[in-house]
Amino acid sequence: MSAAMDTESTYSGYSHYSGHSKKAHRQGRDRHKSPRSKDGSRSEKSVTIQTPPAEPLLGNDASRAEEGQDDNWGETTTAITGTSEHSISQEDIARISKDLEDSVGLDCKCYLGLTVAAVLGLLVFLTPIAFILLPQILWRDDLEPCGTVCEGLFISVAFKLLILLIGTWALFFRQPKADVPRVFVFRALLLVLIFLFVFSYWLFYGVRILDSKDTNYQGIVQYAVSLVDALLFIHYLAIVLLELRQLQPMFTVKVVRSTDGESRYYSLGHLSIQRAALVVLENYYKDFTVYNPALLTASKSRAAKHMAGLKVYNVDGPGNNASGQSRAMIAAAARRRDSSHNELYYEEADHERRVRKRRARLVVAVEEAFTHIKRLQAEEQQKAPGEMMDPREAAQAIFPSMARALQKYLRTTRQQQYHSMESILQHLSFCITNNMTPKAFLERYLNPGPTLQYDRDRWFSKQWTLVSEEAVTSGLQDGIVFVLKCLDFSLVVNVKKIPFIKLSEEFIDPKSHKFVLRLQSETSV
């Protein structure tokens, strides 16, 4: 019995299948299924596979165990014996296979669009050159001589093609920032327009020039020049549709994070819903503070503690009276509501006191460490160049003096999962290299920064799901609401149109401001 208990492993929140008794584990899964597993079964459209996080600061495992374990852990835990070391549910298999299919589909769509654009671009640039070279190859002896004007057109074609090549590279051949669910409508329309345009030019060239073997070579060159001019105008149209059209602000969007309610406002122009979602995500990573689920566990544990303290006894004997028990628990919760706000007040006050106390200790420890660095730098200047320490060694030398104070402060503010020892040492060596002050070093830890400030493996969500009642290729309109979902939270975006502002002018006559001050010589006695 003790040997079996030694090999026993416990997993909280999820139930798994064992290879010995599928029926027993199926019953255990139904009995111990947690709300998290239910949410995972509903959101099969978005699957995020995250890499394991880096090593946290010292002592993070103990704090994580203290914060992550609630009072009802015995009822929400499923125990699995040592015979099922590697177990997985059918839902996990379906989600993993669906995620692999989606990733393969996105890669194929991306490469297909890039291939079509590259082939069409190559056709566009080779067409004017082919128009000029084909008569020279097929019926060169019958062509009329090319004069000065014709030779000048060669220079015009060459420079226009060079300008078109640079403009196309700058506008279209940029590294994509994201994979969107649908194609960009204006980009697709421009590609179709270019294809039809080049096809019509080739059709006219084949019927009127190749079949008849036209001998007017200057006219053929002018025909190629007209094609290049038209392609330049299409490029200008692409700049207007893809870049300039969206610059004028037309809508104001409010972005709210579903977990903690943090919100931001942004101004957007004429964009489709999917492109507006990309703009929102780009601004989210630089404007919103990093998502910290540990800050939400305090309120959940407090609510669970209050509900666990309510017990209902059936004095009339055994029976199924669920509605009566519910009414009794609601009434008891209402009676205890008057005292719960006092508990919340004193709990928050105590937490703020501990944060201020540990913050003061951290500030003093860091200032003493940086003072020690200045002494070391003064001593190092007197040594030989080969004996001087680099910033990394200096950071490792002074880090133990501030490690305990920093560790306690990060635990109190629940930030320890976002700062590993290696990242702190790198930041400390960076501050030493650039001769930064203690306040500059502490800025990252005292004030929660934007999401981009932290390690990429800790905040980056590899996949977002766009949920919208309207088509994602349709433009923004007043009152549209769409949601961006990731694994842990979602961003709710509400679109409002900027109102039309009417300004009126009112003329004020400068003479109306003039007045006369009359002073009387007589005064009252």
RAKA-V952004 format. One line per field, one symbol per residue. psi: psi as a letter, one per 30 degrees, with the letter a starting at -180 (. if undefined). A space follows every 50 residues. Layout:
# RAKA-V952004
psi->???
This chain:
# RAKA-V952004
psi->eeeefegkkkkkfkklklfejeeefeeeeeegklfeeeeefeiffkkkjk lkllkalkgfeeeeeeefkafhfffgkkkklffiejkkleeeeeeeeeee eeeeeeeeeeeeeeeeeeeeeeeeffeeeeeefeefeeieffklkjaeee eefeeeeeeeeeeeeeeeeeeeilkkflklflljeeeeeeeeeeeeeeee eeeeeeefeeefikfjeeeeeeeeeeeeeeeeeeeeeeeeefeeegekkf lkkkkkkfefgkllklklajlleeeeeeeeeefeffeklkkjfffffeee eeeeeeeffkkkkjfglkljieeeeeeeeeeeeeefeefeeeeeeeeeee eeeeeeefeeeeeeeeeeeeeeeeeeeeefffllefgkkleeeeefefef ffeeeeeeeeeeghgfffjleeeeeeeeeeeeeghlleeeefeffekkal efflkefffkkfkkkjjkelkffllklkfkklkjkaefaljkkkkkkklk kkklkkkkkffffklkjkkkeklk.
